């Protein structure tokens, strides 16, 4: 689910949903299931962003 992935990554569901929309992936709800390949795309994206402390 989108919200579980957001918790895993330490971001909001809204941020994940926006990234999905940017990638033209039709998932529009935080409670929607997200397939493993799409979840990995999102994980890879956030892995490339340096953390701001």
C-alpha positions as CSV (number, residue, x, y, z in Angstrom):
1,X,0.0,0.0,0.0
2,X,1.1,3.5,-0.7
3,X,0.9,4.6,2.9
4,X,3.1,1.7,4.0
5,X,5.7,2.6,1.4
6,X,5.6,6.2,2.6
7,X,6.2,5.1,6.2
8,X,9.1,2.9,5.1
9,X,10.7,5.9,3.3
10,X,9.9,8.5,5.9
11,X,7.8,10.7,3.6
12,X,4.1,11.5,3.3
13,X,1.7,9.5,1.2
14,X,1.0,12.7,-0.7
15,X,4.6,12.9,-1.7
16,X,4.5,9.3,-3.0
17,X,1.2,10.0,-4.8
18,X,2.7,13.1,-6.5
19,X,5.7,11.1,-7.6
20,X,3.4,8.4,-9.0
21,X,1.4,11.1,-10.8
22,X,4.7,12.6,-12.2
23,X,5.5,9.2,-13.6
24,X,2.0,8.8,-15.0
25,X,1.3,5.8,-12.8
26,X,-2.5,5.8,-12.1
27,X,-2.5,5.3,-8.3
28,X,-4.5,8.0,-6.6
29,X,-5.1,6.8,-3.0
30,X,-2.9,6.2,0.0
31,X,-4.8,3.0,0.7
32,X,-4.2,1.7,-2.9
33,X,-2.0,-1.3,-3.4
34,X,1.3,-0.7,-5.2
35,X,3.0,-3.5,-7.1
36,X,6.5,-4.5,-6.2
37,X,8.1,-3.1,-9.4
38,X,6.5,0.3,-8.9
39,X,7.5,0.3,-5.2
40,X,11.1,-0.3,-6.2
41,X,11.0,2.6,-8.7
42,X,9.9,4.9,-5.9
43,X,12.5,3.4,-3.4
44,X,15.2,4.0,-6.0
45,X,14.1,7.6,-6.6
46,X,14.2,8.4,-2.8
47,X,17.6,6.6,-2.5
48,X,19.0,9.1,-5.0
49,X,18.0,12.1,-2.9
50,X,20.5,13.2,-0.3
51,X,19.0,13.5,3.2
52,X,18.7,17.0,4.6
53,X,19.6,17.2,8.3
